[in-house]
Amino acid sequence: MKKTAYFIGIVLMGIYSCIEEVDIATDLESTVDLDDILVVEATITDQLEFQSVLLSKPSPLGADTVRIEEQNALVLVQESSGASYTFSEVAPGTYQSDQRFAANGGNSYTLQIALENGREYVSTPEKLAGTSVIDDLYADRILSDTGVDGIGIFVDSSTPDTQFGNYKYTYEETYKIIAPNWTALEFEILNDGSEPGSVPAVQLIERTQEEEVCYNTVPSTEVILSEGTTLADGQSVGNLIRFAGSENPIISHRYSILVRQYLQTPAANSFYRSLRDFSSSDNIFSQVQPGLLEGNIRPVQENNSFVLGYFEVSSVAESRLFFDYVDFFPGESLPPYFGDTNCDRFIIPLLGDPARDGPVPDNVTCGQTLLELLAQEEVEFYIDNDIPPGECQGPYIVTFRPCGDCTVLGSNEVPEFWIE
Amino acid sequence: MAFQEISIPQALEKLTAGSDVRVYFQEGWFSDKKVSGSYVNQTPEFILQDLLEGTEINLYRYDPNTFVLTRNNIIYDQLPEGFFGREADSLVLPGPEGKEPSVTNVTPVFVSQGDLSTAPEVETVRIGKQNLADPRQSFLLSGIVRERESSRPLPDLVILERNHGLGTATDSSGYYEIRLPAGVNFLETRSVGKQGERKQVILYNDGQLDWFVEEGVEQLEEVVVEAQQDRNVEEVVSGTQVINAEESKDIPLVLGERNILDVAASLPGISRAGEGALGLNVRGGRTDQNMFLLNEAIVYNPTHFFGIFQALNPFVTQQVEIFKGVIPVEYGGRLSSVFDIQTKDGSTDGIAGEGSVGPVTANLALEIPVQKDKSSLVLGGRVAYSDWILRALDDEDLSNSTASFYDVIATYTDRLNENNRIKATGYYSKDRFSITADSTFRYSNRAASVDWNHRFNEKNNASFSLANSRYAFDIGYDADSNTDFNLGYSVEETELKVLNRFRLNDRHRLVYGLSGKYYQVRPGTLEPEGSDSDIAFQELAKEQGLEGGVFISDDWEATEKLSLSAGVRLSLYTALGPAEQTVYTPGQPRNTTTAIDTLTYDGGETIKTYGGPEVRFSARYLLDPTLSVKAGFSNMYQYIHTLTNTTTVSPLDTWKLSDLNIRPQTSQQVTLGFFKNLEDGLEASVEGYYKWSQDVLDFKTGAQILLNEAIETEVIQGDGKSYGVEFLLKKNRGKLNGWLGYTYSRSLIRFESPFPEERVNNGEFFPSNYDRPHDISLIANYKFTQRYSASLNFAYQTGRPVTYPIGQFNFNNADYVFYSDRNAQRIPDYIRLDLGINIEGNHRKNKLAHSFWTISVYNVLGRNNPYSLFFVTEDGQVKALQSSIFAIPIPSITYNFKF
């Protein structure tokens, strides 16, 4: 007997997976006393400069203040040549070398720390891994890993000293902001109407400072490491440092990035890699096993204390790049303005002077007045309301403040390095 | 008178033609057997006797020229002595040797019409030729039971004789033997999924009766194999479970896909880290401690798509036998379990097929007879097109992903003759997924095996098998740039195994044999992709190893109540060159600074040899016929390990052979359990186990695994201990069937070292990633009528341990969390309920097709069961994120029809 069977499956809905943010549990018991932990940020470079070491303490999960500066410590860097460099606290938790010095290839360096509470720490001796060279820094219009159109900033790195270099990068990006609804005039309040019986009044005056074009500078916050795309000649090329999507307002006009490249030892690289992997998620199906982050600084006396951080001696190279939006997006519309601000929307608030305002119907609330909005620093003058004001309208058309005054978003001083 | 190649009736006709000899017979009694012969001056009686030699036909001489032929029985012309009330004893006494046979001490077989069943469907079979010389009162009936459709032998099928209360069961090759009283016997077969076959057997002598058993359509809902009903109590080795592919059919499905491995995970002692977690954890063991055998060949990763689908074609899978306690002596090399997956033997008398088309996969299986009743080919293919699901997802990371897979299988079975059977299998599965636009991940399993079963005689049954398997993955990066690369990994093994099953006598059954396995691992190759790529070629040195086993075991029925199974396997492993191995300073942590020497080995040179004897011991004592106590002890060695640095297993985990620096994992397990059969097919068991393991692998925090030339500096090896109690209540028959399991178990590991970098949690025992103390699963089917049934699947597990941060700190302008004790906290408990309704089409005979609907809802409660919890730093801020795989109810409908 022949039998044929057909089996048809109909599935009404597909896989639904989700990632959601949850509250951080703060009531967990732990055997670790946070006071036993010291956080050390210390990278001595091969540049002749005031070197710095930052000391802080961790905070409990969920606490508002994450960083607690560790003050009044003694910090010293010992060179294998016998020289030593003392550090002084120049700001809470920030210790700067008393003299400029540069790490050199022939010596090893040891960090020594003595805290106010008497605990002492010492690092393993560290040496430069070689000389750091930036071969190229460039921007390219790319599709990101997740398919977003935008600008990627890449570094080609190399070192003449080792076959496979490990690089860590930091950057500082600076972008030009142009307030789209800027005018040369701003309000001056003549009478704020707070006196009973007085009539609010404003007048327009010339702006007293630059508020149309500003600049904002932001340091990198993530751990950026070279991704091992190592070429036959030992170069590490195409390391993505920064990606800015085409909707990101920071690339709207002119953008600059200063990249610092640190050549790391494999152990230092591994420390940063763990730090990064523990705090990011590539794939919902597998998660890197987190654990104790082991650095190279240990307590001198045997006790429970523990150091989070790594003492690095690193060769640094720096490079700066500029580009304009039109270089990559010619003829395309600018990205939306910063934040949720809609600069195409204007409001015409009541001034509070019935002689200049439009009619206010009975039983209608007209919203905040111009003076209330000015007091909250929410609006800027745009143009006069030429036609007779309608219901609930005042004599001036105003724009949201960031659209008329860029100093909300950045500094109005042109940075020293800026080149147009 | 002479006959030349003519049939017996023709010969008889020739004999009687032209003479006054008369012979009375029925033509239908004779087969097509041809006879030849020439006779000179012989009596007709002599000629007839000669012609009938070797047939079941008896000759009765009525008078010198008149003969009556009878089938099987003899015509008695005198009543036996004692026929009228003499002592019955005299009938059973065998006659003294050499004595002329006489009727007095023969057991005559008289069959009255009333004895015979009048039921029309019961076939009457006559066995053997009655022999006046044979004084025996009972005879041995033997034969092979096969499924009618596929002609494949059926093991574990019960044959019962109702009137005398006798019974037996078929062995693994479908063979049975039963001693039955002479005369009328009513035999019937019983097995799950098979129609009970009944025969009335009139036994005249020893003989052979082969059975062909129909598939029983009305029994499809049965979840438990009935023939195992005594197995629960009587089997000596505990911790063994069989899942029939047919059984898993009614269990509610995810996306309409049957998954035997999911069914396995609902049995006590078997769990997984979560939905979407690859691999199973058996009795607190790591996922790399399970051996998945597909017709004798290892499949390294039997799952597709992050473990959500099984990589086995459900239509060609016959059953999975799981050993999680004392593992049979012929298997070795994995600490926790063996999953012996057997495919169907194809139909030998007609093409049969099964197929499915679903939104995720299309599936086809064909059974093609090659030579009728002897050989057949089974082909199976499956392909998935799940990309659209990923694209439909909300998650931005996944909506740009693609994932697809396929698997193909071919098995050829040839029953050369009664004593020889060959089964050859080829299997390939491939998965491809990409999470970003430029990079693609691919992994594949390949397995091939040839298994030759040879029966030397009734006592010796040997098997020779040769198997080859390969698992490989690669990561491709293709951005049309000069940095395109392909990173590849593979592990391959070839095993030759010879074993013989020797039935020494009724009390002893021996299994002995040997096996040898050759491993080859390519731990990593980085190749430039495309002619423009400037990537430097990089290849880690190949690894090679040889694993051997010599084994013997004896299943000994010591007394009626006590049975023992004792075995020993000598397990040996040698890591082979060519290789370079680094020697590290003893008493120092292993890292690049403590390396003191590099040893170079030539090709084939022994690097290091490990191994030792493995004991496999089980005992069963019957406290009463329905209650037994079983105990077991075993120890195991494992020489190949996965390297993983993630909390759950990923398809990109690599397998590493033991070498100079990485020791084999070892384990010892003791078990004690009670097994009880209750009424109505209800069986209950409780079993406890304690397992110690040594040199279990783990990694230093933040280890890099791919392309790491000094991987031993990242590996730490520690101890494990796991223990648990497993309760199982199974109902095999009736309207309601299924099982309820509860397991309390712990799985703890310890990494102790004088050096902080090689120590985890201060060197104290801590819960492993898959430590889930409470585990409840309920699988139930209820049959309302022949056509309507409902099924339910409930699972509860303690949430798995996670490493929760203990504080936050600010570093390089960003906030981070930091961790201390590993696995000190847990994610919320896992709770899931699935429901299904099965509707069968009506059973009208003339209907074109037999249809079968299953409507099921996975995760009816819509519970958002967390899969993992992790902490990320985004824009310098710490966020806690929780992921889950199937967070909403997933309904599915499947339609099945047969014609």
Interface residues (C-beta under 8 A of the other chain):
Chain A: M1 K2 K3 T4 A5 Y6 F7 I8 G9 I10 V11 L12 M13 G14 I15 Y16 S17 C18 I19 E20 E21 V22 D23 I24 A25 L28 S30 T31 V32 L34 I37 V39 E41 S56 K57 P58 S59 P60 L61 A63 V66 R67 L143 D145 T146 G147 T170 P219 S220 T221 E222 V223 T229 T230 L231 A232 D233 G234 Q235 V237 G238 P266 S270 F271 R273 S274 L275 D277 F278 S279 S280 S281 D282 N283 I284 F285 S286 Q287 V288 Q289 P290 G291 L292 L293 E294 L308 G309
Chain B: E149 L253 L255 G256 E257 G276 A277 F306 I308 F315 G350 I351 A352 G353 E354 G355 S356 V357 G358 P359 V360 T361 N363 S386 W388 I389 L390 A392 L393 D394 D395 E396 D397 L398 N400 I435 T436 A437 D438 S481 N482 T483 F485 D534 I535 A536 F537 T592 N645 T646 T647 T648 V649 S650 F699 K700 T701 G702 Q704 P756 E757 V760 N769 T803 Y804 P805 I806 G807 Q808 F809 N810 F811 N812 N813 A814 D815 Y816 V817 F818 Y819 S820 D821 R822 A824 Q825 N864 Y867 S868 L869 F870 F871 V872 T873 D875 G876 V878 K879 A880 L881 Q882 S883 S884 I885 F886 A887 I888 I890 P891 S892 I893 T894 Y895 N896 F897 K898 F899
